[in-house]
Amino acid sequence: MLVIACPGQGSQTPGFLAPWLEVPGFADRLHWLSAVSGLDLETHGTTSDAETIRDTAVAQPLLVASGLLSLLSLFPQPADAFSVVGLGAGHSVGEITAAAAAGVVSAEQAMVLVRERGRGMAAASAAAPTGMSAVVGGDADEVAATLGRHGLVAANANGAVQVVAAGTLEQLAALREDAPARARVIPLQVAGAFHTEHMAPAVPELERLARAVTTHDARVLLASNADGTVLHDGQEVLSRIVAQVARPVRWDLCQQTFADRGVTGLLEVPPAGTLANLARRSLPGVETFALKTPDQLDDARAFVARHGERSTVTTSPTWRLVVAPAKGVVRVQGPREEGARVDAGAVVARVEGLRDGHDASAPHGGTVVEWLVEDGDPVAPGQPLVRLHPAGGAA
């Protein structure tokens, strides 16, 4: 099973897009997305210096554009990707890349959202001097206790090997002086304390914009970076993208979802490297591919061919398919008879895991076509539970 991973802010480096401009159609598409975002993305991806592309309002649109256009180079016909990619996920702003690539929103909608996200977070960052530092190594409990002692938030939980602390610059300086035993504290080149309450001022405008966006259900299942839950409903994907601006990123739980789904290969889109490295440490046995330059495209396609498998989403009526949000045992709660009505938003099943339970609801409603599981069956994240027909469902 193949997962496509989309990196977040901090992964960009000066000039990383320069070789991609030689790919037919890439420069023109980048020019189009520049017009949508109101930024010269070609300049920022080729000649702008590190300090310029560190600016949140520049970095975030640049990352989303580079991810989307590199995927179009890898899959010139997006339907080819929809049929073989088992799961998509994005770290922080990469979640917008993943959502657009999965067809939840258009590329243009994604660029408007990320433009306003970047501007809002830049403004929130300017309100007070804040930042982020990676804490690598050390005992997990001691790391958590040290962050709590200094009033810091674990804004990114990236796995057993890395936590990213966020807070004021004074708090981060105190952390460097009082680091957990056997841990390194590495300041990150970001402009603020992302995914914390410091970013809350950016949320209301994104909420308003999101209310005007028409979404589609994902053509590829998506793992939410809030908690690793597998999502299919487009509106829920969008609402989580808005909320995660001020909430921690749990990439560790996304990686657990990858393991639970039996992922065998993870391909990271440009600017690649960070998420592939995390996977190598946290997902033993999973092959990784960091797509950095276009001369790797043939090898990337061979990687996709090795790990891709026919998607269950594309062989089912996707906009009325209810899937398991997590790993566990399914408890059917909705009607089981063929033709039975299911109201919009109704819970049709509950998946009980070792730690907690997750409701599986039917966002659009419909009538039961076929249950694909029995009560008490073990299920994997994203496994189809029931197919619904829109006839008779709530609008």
Buried (B, 14 or more C-beta within 10 A) or exposed (E): BBBBBBBBBBBBEBBBBEBBBEBEEBBEBBEBBBEBBEBBBBBBBBEBEEEEBBBBBBBBBBBBBBBBBBBBBBBEEBEBBBBBBBBBBBBBBBBBBBBBBBBBBBBBBBBBBBBBBBBBBBBBBEEEEBBBBBBBBBEEEEBBEBBEEBEBBBBBBBBEBBBBBBBBBEBBBBBEEEBBEEBBBEBBBBBBBBBBEBBEBBBEBBEEBBEEBEBBBBBBBBBBBBBBBBBBBBBBBBBBBBBBBBBBBBBBBBBBBBBBBEBBBBBBBBBBBBBBBBBBEBBEEBBBBBBBBBEBBEEBBEBBEEBBEEBBBBEBBBBBBBBBBBBBBBBBBBBEEEEEBBEEEBEBBBBEBEEEEBEBBBBBBBBBBEBBBEEEBEBBBBBBBBBBBBEBBBE
